[in-house]
Amino acid sequence: MKISGREAVMTMLTTAVAIGAVTFMTAGPKIQEWKKVHSNLDAAQRRIDGYNKLLGSENMWASQFAGLRKMLPQYPAGKNVNIHWLSTMDRIASNNGVRIVKREARKEKKIGDVYELPIECREWEGSLPAIKNFLMAIEKEGAMLDMRKLLIKPKSNNLLKGRFTLYCAYTRKENNTRGN
């Protein structure tokens, strides 16, 4: 059997189309998978670049933390600081015309080198100028006091009431330190 030139070309074209179809069917999902992997790789590279940028600014963050750390009071390890912080909050409130009705210190939390004592004030009352002055006085205390939750409701005749959680920050002297 002799194959003519035309039949040979048709056989080659049919074979090429069949190979192309098989390649497309098997490579199509792989191409989509490759695109997904490439997209994930780009996202990972962006995250790595962000982390490297943060690591590059480590000295700046360390110097800022050192400056803030100097502002934080330091207490001996194991000393109960609840009374100090409760009286500080009460003093600031009374100096600004805010009456604290119910309050409770929560459990101290250690976050890195810094300790936080949350004080939950379940009920307070005062006028709008009084609460404004109280919040400004809390802000002036610097890094030590941070109000994270504040709820204000009207009570009666220009009085407001509500609740808040105040976080008090400080450091501790470790028992095994030498002269720090």
N, C-alpha and C positions, 0 to 999 in steps of 0.2 A: 504494500500500500504506500502510495506516494502522496505526500502532503504538499499541497500547493502553497505558494507564498501567502496567498490571502488567508488560507486556513491557519498557517503558522502565526501570522499576525493576530488573527482572531483568538487563537489559543493563548498567545502571550498576553493579549489585552485582558482576556477573561481571567487568566491566572493572576495578573496584576491587580485587577479589581477584586478578586477573591482575597488575595493577600492584604489589600488595603482595607477591605471590610472586616476581616478577622483582626487586623491590627487596630482598627478604630474601635471595634467592639471590646477588645481586651484592654486597650490603652485609654479609652474614654474615662472610665472610672479612676484609673491611675492618674490621669491628668487632673481630674477634680481633686483627688487626694493630694497630689503634689501642690496644687494651688492652696489647699487648706493648710498643708504643712508650711508652705512659704509664708502664708499669712500669719500663722502662729509664730514662726521664726521672726518675722518683722515685729510682732507685738512683744515677744520676749526681748528682742534687741532694744526696743524703746524702754522697757522696764529696766534692763541692765544699764542703759544710758542714764536713766533717772536715778538709779541706785548709785552709779558712779558719781553723778553730780552731787548727791547727798554726801557721799564719802569724801568728795573733794572739799566740801564745805564743813567738814568735821571740826576743824580748828575754830571756825567762826562760831559754831554751835557750842563748842566747849568753852570758849571765852564768854559767850552770853550766859551760859549756865553758871560759870564761875562768878560772874557779876551778880546774878540773881541769888546764888547760894550765899553770898556774903550778906544779903538782905534778910535771909531766913534766920529765925532764932534757932539756937541749938540747945538741946536738953540732954541730960544724962540718959543713958540707956536704961529702960525700965521705969523711968519717972512718969507718974500719971500727970498728964497735961490738960485733962478735961476741965478742971476748975479754972485754970488760967484762961483758956480759950472761951469758956462760957462767960466768965466775968468780963473779958475783953469785948465780946459781942454785946453783953448787957450794958456795959459802959458806953459804947458807941451808940447804942439804941437810945438810952436815956438822955444822953447829951443832945440828941437830935429829935427828941419828942416822940419816939416810937416806943410803944409799950409791948414788951414780949410777955405773952401770957403762958404759953406752953412750949417748952424746949427740951431737947434731949441730945446728949452727945452719943454718937454711934461708935463702933469699933474702929480703932486706928488701922490704917492701911499703909503698907510700905510699897512705894512705887520707885524703884531704882534706889537712889541715895536719899530720896525725900520721903517723908511721912506725911500722911493726910489724916486729919480728924474731921469727919463730917458731923455737923451739928444740924439736927433737924428741928426747925422751929415750926411747930404745928399750928400756932396761932399767934398773930401779932395784930396790933391796930395802931392807927395814927392817921394824920392828915396827909394830903398829897405833898405839901412842902416838907413835912417831916420825913416821909419815906424817901423823897428825893434826896434830902440832906443826908439821911442814913446811908443810902446807896453810894453817894459821893464819898462819904467818910470811909466806907468799906473799901472803895476803890483807891483812896489815898493811902491805905495801909500797905499798898504795894503787893508784892508777890505772896504775902502771907495769907491773905483772905480772898476767897473766890466764891461768889454766889453763882450757883449753877442752875438752880430751879427757883422760880419766883412766881407765886400766884397772888394776884390782887383782885379783890372784890369790893364793891361798895358796901358799907355797913349802914350808916345813917348820918344825916346832917354833916356833910363834908368829912366824914370819917371813912377810912378804908380798913379792910382787914385782909388777912391772907395767911400764906405759909411760904416758907423758903427753906433751902438747904444751903448751908454755908460750909465751905471746905477750908480748913486751916492747915497751912503747910509749914513744915519745920524739919530740922535735921536732928539727928541723935549723935551724941559722942559715944563711940564704942568703948567698952571697958578696957580693951587691949591696946588702945592708942597711946602714943607717947607724947604728951604735951600738946595735943591738938585742941 
